[in-house]
Amino acid sequence: MVQSDGKAPGMEALSSFIQGSFHPDMGREAVFVVNATRSGKMGVDIKQISSAGYVHLQIFLDFSSSPIPDKVLSPGDERIY
């Protein structure tokens, strides 16, 4: 759970390396729940992408069934989404 001050306890345990589809056992999914009390911005900073299979980035806002973005990422696509 992301707190109202923007801190997310436990984030330090997440890997900065996103595993590809060839390594599903290495943890590929992260879920962040944010209950914002006012408008703001949130970003996902991708630092390093595996070349072992594909990496599919999906971000769902307000419990939508349509992700924004819905992208397959490759090495070189590292940035803030």
Secondary structure by P-SEA (a helix, b strand, c coil): ccccccccccccccccccccccccccccbbbbbbbccccbbbbbbbcccccccbbbbbbbccccccccccccccccccccc
